[in-house]
Each structure stands twice: as structure tokens, then as C-alpha cells.
Amino acid sequence: MEALTWEIFKAQLRSNKELDLQFQYAEDKRADPAYHITEIKQAPITSVDCGGMMNSWTEVIVQVWESGTEHQERSMKASKALSIIDLVEKSLPLHPQAIVKIEYGNADFDTRQMLPKSVVVEGQNLVVDLRPDTVQCKATDRGGNCGPKPKIELKNLTLNAECTPASGCCS
């Protein structure tokens, strides 16, 4: 599954401003229409994988919260989500090529960060279909090996008697 960038996610919201924005977190299960977008986070990630290679990327995490006490018939419009994004970006410029994740949970679904698999129009709704992120091994993904590199054993080495610490040849 190709990760959705922040730039593309916002473009999809802009193209569908008049639609109700819904988040599908499991098969046939959507966030309650009374949800709130409570926070947008930008997380620069720097890691070293098991093959010893340094990796870096940025994630933009949109937190979707259900109060459990509010009730309404329709979800917020995509235009309302864009107004929240605009407010955030006045203080925190968000990287356009960052990977988008949606953080969501409710009383029946443990909170987690998920990737938008797709953003599709269904009638008057713009549905963000969320899927769990997967664990990967970057070393094997790039054709390398996972884990430390084997140690090289040197054999049949002879010490040159003329080169000793006191002889000056090593300096």
C-alpha cells in the first residue's frame, strides 16, 4: 500500500469541500459523526535499521476523537477540516511530502495510528478508509541482510619484524 502524502490528502479535501468527511476504521465501521479533529502533529522520524542504515522521514498525524457524549447526524464537512488544518499551519508549517497517519480509537477500538488506504467519494460523503500500518524490515526491502554483518577473520598474518612501535615505521 502506497503511503498518502500530506499534500495529496489536503488536495482531496479541497476537491470535495462540500462533502461530509468520514473515517472508516474497520470493515463497515466509521467514526461517530460527532468526532472532533483535536490535534495535528508533525513527527520527524530518524532511525537506524537492523542493517545499520540510517533512515529519516516525516509523518503528519491527524488525531480524531469521539467524546462519547455528543450526538449529531452528520460528520463535519471537508471544508471544516480544512479550516482546522489552516489554523494549524499558521503556527506549524506541515511538510507536504510527509506520510499521513490518522490516530483514532473509541470505547470498542484501541487507539492506534493508521494509514489512509484510500479517500473516496460515496454519495455525499468523503470516506477516508483507514488500515493498520505494517512492520517492515528496511534492510531486506532494499536487498540487504537483516542483522549485524559477519565478522571477517584474518588468518596467516605475519608481523614484519622491522616494523615495531619503536622503529618509527608506524608513525
Number of C-alpha atoms within 10 A of each C-alpha: 10 9 14 18 20 20 15 15 17 16 13 16 20 14 11 19 17 16 20 22 24 22 23 17 23 13 9 6 10 15 19 21 18 17 21 16 18 11 14 20 14 17 15 12 10 11 11 12 14 17 16 14 10 10 11 9 12 18 20 21 21 20 19 19 19 19 11 11 6 10 12 10 8 14 20 20 19 23 18 17 19 16 11 15 18 13 11 15 13 9 8 13 10 20 17 16 15 21 23 24 26 23 20 22 17 14 8 6 10 9 14 14 19 20 23 26 16 16 19 13 15 10 9 12 20 23 20 21 20 23 19 15 15 8 6 8 13 17 17 13 10 8 8 12 15 15 12 9 10 6 6 6 5 6 6 5 6 6 8 7 7 10 11 11 9 9 10 9 9 8 6
